[in-house]
Amino acid sequence: MLAIAGCGGSTPVKSSGDAGQAERTPSERAGSVPAQAIPPAVLTLFEQAAASMASGDFVDAELRFKEFLLQYPGYPGAHVNLAI
């Protein structure tokens, strides 16, 4: 059986405000993971894709993750979920 629950829980950053150094992860402080502000409509698309994946509708999830990646190709969470 394939376990997918661990990958579907990561969602993009919702706001474009500057986060303080204390609020960032060590990798973000090092500059290796840039935070992206993602519009709510696109964030909804990511969440729908994750929900489709969690419910077992992998074809719909694949299409939604691909649609998300057309708009935000640099977001690693969608690439990881698409690879599953």
Secondary structure, 3 states (H helix, E strand, C coil): CCCCCCCCCCCCCCCCCCCCHHHCCHHHHCCCCCCCCCCHHHHHHHHHHHHHHHHCCHHHHHHHHHHHHHHCCCCHHHHHHHHC
